[in-house]
């Protein structure tokens, strides 16, 4: 048994020399080693692990170098105020929701939001109304918001205090956020956006527009997902005058550690520097490579790269710096994922028919060439799986508000015996971290089938332990 299981386990993974088409965006340090400024950070990383001594400022009361760095961040993105988050986008989602809404408020929420949004709703004791998304049935892939359904929800819930949107989703698909924000604002609702995967948006014309430019009140971005920044780093942007700054300051500080990492903050400062100095040209180069290999992969039998032609709305867009490799019906995205892993290619995630890969400017063309060569050698027949055709599920019936479930009596049940029961814990395949069912919702036969499909394919499913789920005792 190893004396250092974590260190030795990571070293073993590194020794495999996988091509990393996943987070974080710096791709094992290459994003720092490409500039003199980044090398300065890389070479002194351990020495940067300091505390709030004289001259180094304090994130919770920034007056010096941290304040200057956050002001540069705000100036680059064009916001009212921007914050460094050392507890990831999760802390930003919490801060946004607590600053915007009061206990008991009704909010309209995109169903494919990250679990941190749903946890925030539970903690703030909000009343969620879920937005249905478009769905590509041929590809078994969720798209963006069904706008007609969204407008119907707005008119049926005029007492809602706000709208919570994901932009883009895990598949890189972007809703028509400017339209959504505009319609919500007409009705006096606040609009907050989890743009965890969109920190690079707007850097060139081939990318979707940045969420901070589309009429929202606040936006969270994960720096580490697509930019050269360390894991657990994110930005929070205040974009309107609708939010009290003092209130937001309080909640940001409350949800961050009192010992913020200077290593994290320095990496966020570098990420901003990199995209400000090199973002336009480097992302143009990356997108040209992505387009070249998307065209080549599209010609492989049984495979297709999700593109804007697959979307249901011409006003939706897609992030061209990620691939959603779709295999045709009757074949398995899980098996393709495992095939790529066996060939030392690390994707971000997969589902029943799709494998998602996230690129950054630090993925060289040789890695794209390797990906293509591995895919063209793949025997599509070995990916066959007709055991279950995963389809879009209807939003489950809600019998209890999520916040009320916390104080209810619960029992653990075998998943096969739970049909008709009230779910007590969110059941979330991870990634992408989007719940199949939320606390307070009724477990259906279709939901049980979907949960078991993920388990069968060795996906991590949070909320299920040894085939059992937590349910609410009625009465």
RAJOLIN-V621548 format. One record per residue. D_LAST is the distance of its C-alpha to the last C-alpha in Angstrom with 2 decimals. Layout:
D_LAST + D_LAST
This chain:
49.39 + 50.10 + 50.51 + 49.29 + 46.71 + 45.69 + 49.27 + 50.63 + 47.88 + 48.62 + 52.35 + 51.94 + 50.14 + 52.87 + 55.58 + 54.37 + 55.60 + 52.97 + 53.54 + 50.61 + 49.16 + 46.05 + 45.17 + 46.61 + 49.30 + 52.15 + 52.27 + 52.98 + 55.17 + 57.41 + 56.25 + 57.72 + 60.89 + 62.06 + 63.23 + 65.17 + 62.45 + 59.81 + 62.07 + 62.34 + 58.58 + 58.42 + 61.30 + 59.94 + 56.21 + 55.81 + 58.08 + 55.83 + 53.04 + 53.76 + 52.04 + 52.57 + 56.16 + 58.82 + 59.60 + 56.45 + 54.28 + 50.54 + 47.84 + 45.80 + 48.90 + 51.18 + 54.72 + 56.96 + 56.87 + 53.11 + 53.34 + 56.29 + 54.48 + 51.42 + 53.82 + 55.59 + 52.27 + 51.46 + 55.00 + 54.84 + 51.59 + 52.54 + 49.55 + 49.17 + 48.08 + 47.06 + 45.44 + 45.71 + 42.35 + 42.59 + 38.88 + 39.01 + 37.61 + 34.12 + 35.26 + 36.80 + 33.66 + 31.78 + 34.68 + 34.93 + 31.31 + 31.21 + 34.63 + 33.85 + 30.39 + 28.38 + 24.72 + 22.83 + 25.74 + 25.37 + 27.45 + 28.74 + 28.73 + 30.62 + 28.34 + 30.78 + 30.80 + 31.01 + 27.98 + 29.36 + 28.81 + 25.13 + 24.79 + 26.61 + 24.29 + 21.28 + 23.37 + 24.62 + 21.20 + 22.78 + 21.48 + 23.13 + 24.60 + 26.17 + 29.77 + 30.78 + 33.83 + 36.79 + 37.10 + 40.24 + 39.38 + 42.69 + 42.23 + 38.42 + 38.54 + 36.50 + 38.83 + 38.44 + 36.51 + 36.79 + 38.54 + 38.08 + 34.32 + 34.48 + 36.41 + 33.98 + 31.08 + 33.22 + 33.94 + 30.35 + 29.19 + 32.07 + 29.90 + 29.43 + 31.26 + 32.43 + 32.79 + 32.48 + 34.80 + 36.00 + 39.80 + 40.79 + 38.10 + 38.61 + 40.92 + 43.19 + 42.37 + 42.60 + 41.19 + 43.41 + 42.22 + 44.87 + 43.72 + 40.01 + 40.77 + 43.14 + 40.71 + 37.98 + 40.59 + 41.76 + 38.32 + 38.32 + 35.88 + 36.50 + 37.02 + 36.48 + 37.44 + 36.76 + 40.24 + 40.02 + 42.29 + 44.65 + 46.69 + 49.81 + 49.37 + 52.27 + 54.83 + 56.80 + 56.79 + 55.46 + 52.14 + 49.35 + 49.58 + 47.97 + 44.67 + 46.25 + 48.73 + 46.38 + 45.10 + 41.96 + 41.08 + 40.35 + 40.73 + 39.93 + 42.26 + 42.32 + 45.93 + 45.63 + 44.43 + 47.67 + 50.07 + 52.09 + 49.71 + 47.84 + 44.30 + 41.73 + 43.85 + 42.94 + 44.05 + 42.23 + 44.16 + 43.93 + 45.48 + 45.21 + 45.63 + 42.13 + 40.65 + 41.64 + 43.57 + 42.93 + 39.16 + 39.40 + 41.73 + 39.21 + 36.37 + 38.77 + 40.00 + 36.53 + 35.42 + 38.74 + 39.93 + 42.35 + 44.71 + 45.26 + 47.43 + 50.91 + 51.20 + 48.27 + 49.63 + 53.12 + 51.91 + 50.18 + 53.43 + 55.33 + 53.03 + 53.73 + 57.44 + 57.53 + 56.04 + 58.10 + 61.29 + 60.80 + 57.67 + 59.47 + 62.04 + 59.90 + 57.05 + 59.67 + 61.03 + 57.61 + 56.71 + 60.09 + 59.42 + 55.90 + 57.34 + 60.12 + 57.88 + 55.17 + 57.98 + 59.13 + 55.69 + 55.02 + 57.97 + 56.48 + 55.35 + 51.60 + 50.88 + 50.37 + 49.79 + 47.32 + 49.37 + 49.30 + 50.41 + 47.05 + 45.12 + 44.07 + 45.40 + 48.88 + 47.58 + 45.41 + 47.14 + 46.90 + 47.83 + 50.99 + 50.81 + 48.19 + 48.29 + 45.51 + 47.17 + 45.72 + 46.47 + 46.61 + 44.01 + 43.92 + 44.68 + 42.55 + 42.27 + 40.97 + 44.18 + 46.34 + 44.71 + 45.52 + 49.02 + 49.67 + 48.46 + 50.81 + 53.57 + 52.76 + 51.19 + 47.93 + 45.80 + 42.91 + 40.23 + 39.74 + 37.42 + 37.87 + 41.13 + 42.10 + 43.53 + 43.67 + 46.59 + 47.11 + 50.71 + 52.50 + 56.23 + 56.51 + 56.04 + 59.66 + 60.96 + 61.64 + 57.91 + 57.39 + 60.29 + 58.70 + 55.41 + 57.37 + 59.45 + 56.43 + 54.69 + 57.85 + 58.17 + 54.64 + 54.62 + 51.99 + 51.63 + 50.27 + 47.29 + 46.31 + 42.63 + 41.43 + 38.30 + 35.87 + 36.57 + 34.13 + 33.46 + 31.86 + 28.12 + 26.47 + 24.23 + 20.70 + 18.17 + 16.26 + 12.60 + 12.29 + 15.36 + 16.76 + 17.14 + 13.52 + 12.74 + 15.10 + 13.08 + 9.73 + 9.30 + 11.14 + 12.93 + 16.30 + 17.01 + 20.34 + 20.97 + 22.04 + 18.76 + 16.62 + 17.42 + 14.66 + 12.34 + 11.81 + 14.72 + 14.49 + 18.29 + 21.05 + 23.09 + 26.66 + 29.98 + 32.53 + 34.87 + 34.40 + 31.18 + 29.57 + 25.89 + 25.10 + 21.42 + 19.77 + 16.54 + 13.95 + 15.83 + 15.20 + 17.37 + 19.96 + 22.72 + 25.29 + 23.65 + 23.56 + 27.23 + 28.20 + 26.64 + 28.46 + 31.62 + 31.77 + 31.14 + 33.82 + 36.23 + 35.71 + 34.25 + 32.32 + 28.67 + 26.69 + 22.99 + 23.81 + 25.06 + 26.83 + 25.08 + 21.55 + 19.01 + 16.14 + 12.75 + 9.35 + 6.62 + 3.80 + 0.00
